[in-house]
Amino acid sequence: MYSRKSFDKKTQLLSELVVKLNEVLSTENASLDRIISRIDQTPIQEAKPRLKQHLKETNIQKSRLKRIIIRLGGKPTDVKADLSLPFMSAAMPMGNNLPKNVKSNTEDNGLEDSVPEEYELVEMKRDFALKHDELVAYESLIRQMQMTDMPRQDESISLLEKSMHEEELMVYWYKMHTPLILDNLWPKMIHTSVRRGQNFLLNHISSKIPLIIIYADLVGSTKMSMTLPVENLVTIIRAFAHQMSHVVDSHGGYVLKYAGDGVISFFPDCVNNKKKYHASDMSVQCGKSMINAVKEEINTILHKIYRYPELFPKIGIDAGENAIVQFGYDQHSPIDILGYSMNIASKITSLTGANKVSIGGNVYESLDRKLQREFHELSISDGRWKYINYGTDKLYKVYTLNS
């Protein structure tokens, strides 16, 4: 009776192992297609030779997995895993994933020019995440194989360890080359975001227009500047500025400029009530997406994998009339925004806590009622807030997102 149970248990364990091996094989099947596509599409010339090398390694990894599966009496799968699922995030709408209303808005203002660089950065991060997931899968597979009594166990484990080592080297390559790739892509991406904002403001020089201003800042950046190696600090600020710019662009807003660790952006407001509500709602959704983007994108890569400090953003938003000023007489001279709401948005940001969005009363009053319920009035009791609502001559109210 005991030997029969042992036999059944061993058969079950081997069957489970074959299933796990085929899961990893399905990933490698899909990886081949992805690597071929990446070799063809990436604008980063330094990446092509390494991808070609890994293409050969992936073919060998497939052969190893098939050999082990057949040895265990299983049938190697031809299925290809869906590699798009693990990495995509609601914080990063991209290309065809943009909402239709945002997509048409951004295309009208030149955002399509930024797609190749943005696309490459998203694909590069996805490549890294997929390689990291494959490495974890091989580690798990080896542990399971070590605990399973099977024919030619040591030889099979050795084959998987070779594949795992190749994945380790690929992950290491991404770690070492990511800063260089960012340096390649950074100027074009940032220039495109700021250019969109400047192009919009160019049509409103020497006039006053209603705008919603968004300040995105980092908590503790001064301490980081004093304690981190400068190359780490630069990587953090660049990653933060890029991610915030991408969120603004994807919500139909405009980047005005970068100030230290801060990103200042704006949404055109409107006197028409219906559109005004939409602009206010969209600016708040943008602020919330900024928080999520840092949590889900930047911290996932820089903090969890590269061991950089965890980042905590804070977002301040206000609305009002602003003067559009061009500093110079040439069409390409820089254009800036001057106004009470610019100053108030900055002050609101200084009062805001980590991973929070705070808004001025003008924005709050223009929100959809459902969105208003996500905020509560910020109590400021130490005299730090002395800004007046010029419509009522009372203290200007500030609201912050509920926990």
C-alpha positions in Angstrom: 0.0 0.0 0.0 2.8 2.4 1.0 4.8 1.8 -2.2 1.7 2.4 -4.4 1.1 5.7 -2.6 4.7 6.6 -3.1 4.5 5.8 -6.8 1.4 7.9 -7.2 3.0 10.8 -5.3 6.1 10.7 -7.4 4.0 10.5 -10.6 2.1 13.6 -9.5 5.2 15.5 -8.7 6.8 14.7 -12.0 3.6 15.8 -13.8 3.6 19.1 -11.9 7.2 19.6 -12.8 6.5 19.0 -16.5 3.7 21.6 -16.3 6.1 24.1 -14.7 8.8 23.4 -17.4 6.3 24.0 -20.1 5.2 27.3 -18.6 8.9 28.4 -18.7 9.1 27.0 -22.3 6.1 29.0 -23.4 7.8 32.2 -22.1 11.0 31.3 -24.1 8.8 30.6 -27.2 7.4 34.1 -26.9 10.7 35.7 -26.0 12.2 34.6 -29.3 9.6 36.6 -31.3 10.1 39.6 -28.9 13.9 39.6 -29.2 13.7 39.4 -33.0 11.3 42.3 -33.0 13.4 44.3 -30.6 16.6 43.8 -32.7 14.7 45.2 -35.7 13.0 48.1 -34.0 15.3 49.5 -31.3 17.1 52.7 -32.2 19.8 52.0 -29.6 22.6 50.6 -31.8 24.6 49.3 -28.7 21.7 47.0 -27.8 21.5 45.2 -31.1 24.7 43.0 -30.7 23.7 42.0 -27.2 20.1 41.1 -28.3 21.4 39.0 -31.1 23.6 37.1 -28.7 20.7 36.6 -26.4 18.6 35.4 -29.3 21.1 32.5 -29.7 21.0 31.8 -26.0 17.2 31.7 -26.0 17.2 29.1 -28.7 19.6 27.0 -26.7 17.4 27.5 -23.5 14.4 26.2 -25.4 16.4 23.1 -26.5 17.4 22.4 -22.9 13.8 22.7 -21.6 12.5 20.4 -24.4 15.2 17.8 -23.6 14.2 17.7 -19.9 10.5 17.6 -20.7 10.9 14.7 -23.1 13.2 12.9 -20.5 10.3 13.1 -18.0 7.8 11.7 -20.5 6.1 15.0 -21.3 5.4 16.8 -24.5 7.1 20.2 -25.1 4.6 22.9 -25.7 4.5 25.2 -28.8 2.3 27.7 -26.9 3.6 31.3 -26.6 3.0 33.1 -23.4 1.5 36.6 -23.4 4.4 38.8 -22.5 2.4 42.0 -22.4 0.5 41.3 -19.2 3.0 41.5 -16.4 4.4 44.9 -17.1 1.6 47.2 -18.4 0.3 49.7 -15.9 -2.6 52.1 -15.8 -0.1 54.8 -14.9 1.5 54.7 -18.3 -1.0 54.9 -21.2 1.1 54.6 -24.4 0.5 54.7 -28.1 -2.7 52.9 -28.9 -3.4 52.5 -25.2 -4.1 56.3 -24.9 -7.7 57.2 -24.3 -9.3 58.4 -27.6 -10.0 61.9 -26.4 -6.4 62.3 -25.1 -4.9 60.7 -28.1 -6.5 63.1 -30.5 -5.7 66.1 -28.3 -2.0 65.1 -28.1 -1.7 64.4 -31.8 -3.0 67.9 -32.6 -0.2 69.4 -30.5 2.8 67.4 -31.8 2.9 64.6 -29.2 3.3 62.1 -32.0 6.9 63.3 -32.4 7.8 61.9 -29.0 6.4 58.4 -29.6 9.5 56.7 -30.9 11.6 57.7 -27.8 8.8 57.1 -25.4 8.0 53.8 -27.0 11.6 52.7 -26.8 11.8 53.6 -23.1 8.7 51.6 -22.3 9.9 48.6 -24.3 13.3 48.7 -22.6 11.7 48.7 -19.2 9.5 45.9 -20.2 12.5 43.9 -21.5 14.2 44.4 -18.2 11.1 43.3 -16.2 10.6 40.2 -18.5 14.2 39.1 -18.1 13.9 39.6 -14.3 10.8 37.5 -14.3 12.4 34.8 -16.3 15.3 34.7 -13.9 12.9 34.3 -11.0 11.1 31.5 -12.9 14.3 29.5 -13.4 15.3 29.9 -9.7 11.9 28.5 -8.7 12.1 25.7 -11.3 15.5 24.6 -10.0 14.3 24.6 -6.4 11.3 22.4 -7.4 13.6 20.0 -9.3 15.9 19.7 -6.4 13.0 18.5 -4.2 11.7 16.0 -6.8 13.1 12.5 -7.3 13.6 12.2 -11.0 15.9 10.4 -13.6 19.2 12.2 -14.3 18.3 14.9 -11.8 21.8 16.4 -11.5 22.2 16.7 -15.3 18.8 18.4 -15.7 19.5 20.9 -12.9 22.9 21.7 -14.5 21.1 22.5 -17.8 18.7 24.9 -16.0 21.5 26.5 -14.1 23.2 27.3 -17.4 20.0 29.0 -18.6 19.6 30.9 -15.3 23.2 32.1 -15.5 22.5 33.5 -19.1 19.4 35.3 -17.8 21.5 36.7 -14.9 24.0 38.1 -17.4 21.3 39.6 -19.5 19.7 41.3 -16.4 23.1 42.6 -15.4 23.6 44.0 -18.9 20.4 45.9 -18.6 21.4 47.3 -15.2 24.8 48.5 -16.5 23.5 50.0 -19.8 20.2 51.5 -18.7 21.9 54.9 -17.7 23.6 55.1 -21.1 20.4 54.3 -22.9 18.5 56.9 -20.9 21.2 59.5 -21.8 20.6 58.6 -25.5 16.8 59.0 -25.2 16.5 61.8 -22.6 17.2 64.9 -24.7 14.6 64.1 -27.4 11.9 63.1 -24.9 12.2 66.1 -22.6 12.7 68.5 -25.5 9.5 67.3 -27.1 7.4 67.7 -23.9 8.6 71.2 -23.2 8.3 72.2 -26.9 4.6 71.2 -26.8 4.0 73.6 -23.9 6.0 76.4 -25.5 4.1 75.9 -28.8 0.7 76.2 -27.0 1.8 79.4 -25.1 3.2 80.9 -28.3 -0.4 81.6 -29.4 -1.1 83.5 -26.1 1.9 85.8 -25.6 1.2 89.1 -23.9 -2.3 88.0 -22.9 -4.0 86.6 -19.8 -5.6 83.1 -20.0 -7.2 80.8 -17.5 -4.9 77.8 -16.6 -4.7 75.0 -14.1 -1.2 74.8 -12.8 0.4 71.5 -11.5 3.5 71.4 -9.4 5.1 67.9 -9.0 7.8 67.8 -6.4 9.9 65.1 -4.5 9.9 64.8 -0.7 13.4 64.7 0.7 15.3 65.7 -2.4 17.6 68.1 -0.5 18.7 65.2 1.8 19.2 63.0 -1.3 21.4 65.7 -2.9 23.6 65.7 0.2 23.9 62.0 0.7 23.7 60.3 -2.7 26.5 60.0 -5.3 25.9 62.6 -8.0 25.3 60.0 -10.7 22.6 58.3 -8.7 21.0 61.7 -8.0 21.0 62.6 -11.7 19.4 59.2 -12.6 16.6 59.8 -10.0 15.8 63.4 -11.1 15.8 62.4 -14.8 13.6 59.4 -14.2 11.2 61.5 -12.1 11.1 64.4 -14.6 10.6 62.0 -17.5 7.8 60.0 -15.8 5.9 63.2 -14.7 6.2 64.6 -18.2 4.9 61.4 -19.7 1.9 61.4 -17.4 1.1 65.1 -18.2 1.4 64.5 -22.0 -0.8 61.4 -21.8 -3.5 63.3 -20.0 -3.6 66.1 -22.6 -1.7 68.6 -20.4 1.5 70.6 -21.2 4.9 70.7 -19.5 6.0 74.2 -18.8 9.5 73.7 -17.4 11.7 71.8 -14.9 12.9 73.5 -11.7 15.4 71.4 -9.7 13.5 68.3 -8.8 10.2 69.8 -9.7 8.1 69.5 -12.8 5.7 72.4 -13.6 2.9 71.7 -16.0 -0.5 73.2 -16.9 -3.9 72.4 -18.4 -5.8 75.1 -20.3 -8.9 76.0 -18.3 -12.1 77.3 -19.9 -14.9 79.7 -19.1 -17.4 77.3 -20.5 -18.6 75.4 -17.3 -18.8 71.9 -18.9 -15.3 72.1 -20.2 -14.0 73.8 -17.1 -15.2 70.9 -15.0 -13.5 68.5 -17.4 -10.2 70.4 -17.2 -10.3 70.4 -13.4 -11.2 66.7 -13.2 -8.5 65.8 -15.7 -5.8 67.8 -13.8 -6.7 65.9 -10.6 -6.7 62.6 -12.4 -3.3 63.6 -13.7 -2.0 64.3 -10.2 -3.2 61.0 -9.0 -1.6 59.2 -11.9 1.7 61.0 -11.1 1.6 59.4 -7.6 0.8 56.0 -9.1 3.5 56.3 -11.8 6.2 56.9 -9.1 4.9 53.9 -7.1 4.4 51.5 -9.9 7.1 52.5 -12.4 10.0 54.4 -10.9 10.1 52.7 -7.5 9.5 49.3 -9.1 12.7 49.7 -11.2 15.0 52.1 -9.3 14.1 51.1 -5.7 13.1 47.4 -5.8 15.7 46.3 -8.4 18.5 49.0 -8.4 18.2 49.7 -4.6 17.9 53.4 -5.0 16.0 55.3 -2.3 12.3 55.0 -2.5 10.7 58.2 -4.0 7.7 60.0 -2.5 6.1 62.7 -4.7 3.8 65.5 -3.7 1.5 67.3 -6.0 0.0 70.9 -5.7 -2.7 72.2 -8.1 -4.4 75.6 -8.5 -6.3 77.4 -11.1 -6.7 81.1 -12.2 -5.8 83.7 -14.8 -2.2 83.9 -15.7 -0.1 86.3 -17.9 1.9 84.7 -20.7 5.3 86.3 -21.0 8.0 85.8 -23.6 11.6 86.7 -22.5 12.9 88.1 -25.8 11.7 89.1 -29.2 12.7 86.0 -31.1 10.0 83.4 -31.7 12.2 80.8 -30.0 12.8 82.8 -26.9 11.6 81.1 -23.7 8.0 81.6 -22.7 6.8 81.6 -19.0 3.6 81.9 -17.0 3.2 84.6 -14.3 0.2 84.7 -12.0 -1.3 84.3 -8.6 -2.2 80.7 -9.2 1.4 79.9 -10.2 2.6 81.1 -6.8 -0.3 79.4 -4.9 0.3 76.1 -6.6 3.9 76.2 -5.4 2.9 77.1 -1.9 0.2 74.4 -1.8 2.9 71.8 -2.8 5.0 72.9 0.1 2.1 72.1 2.5 1.4 68.7 0.9 2.4 65.4 2.4 4.2 62.5 0.7 2.1 60.6 -2.0 -0.6 63.3 -1.7 -2.4 65.6 -4.1 -3.6 69.0 -2.8 -5.7 71.5 -4.6 -6.8 75.1 -4.2 -10.4 76.2 -3.7 -10.7 77.3 -7.3 -10.0 73.7 -8.5 -12.1 72.1 -5.8 -15.2 74.2 -6.7 -14.9 73.1 -10.3 -14.7 69.4 -9.6 -17.3 66.8 -10.2 -19.2 66.2 -6.9 -18.0 62.6 -6.8 -14.4 63.7 -7.1 -14.9 66.4 -4.5 -15.7 63.7 -2.0 -12.2 62.3 -2.4 -10.8 65.4 -0.8 -11.0 67.1 2.7 -10.1 70.6 3.7 -6.6 71.0 4.9 -6.3 72.4 8.4 -3.4 74.8 8.7 -3.2 76.1 12.2 0.4 77.5 12.6 0.0 80.6 10.6 1.9 79.3 7.6 -1.0 80.1 5.3 -1.9 83.7 4.7 -3.1 83.7 1.1 -6.4 85.4 0.4 -9.3 84.5 -1.9 -9.7 87.8 -3.7 -13.3 87.0 -4.4 -14.2 86.9 -0.7 -11.2 88.5 1.1 -11.1 85.4 3.2 -8.3 82.8 3.6 -8.0 80.8 0.4 -9.0 77.2 1.1 -6.8 74.2 0.3 -8.0 70.6 0.0 -6.0 67.4 0.1 -6.7 63.9 -1.1 -8.1 61.5 1.5 -5.9 58.6 2.6 
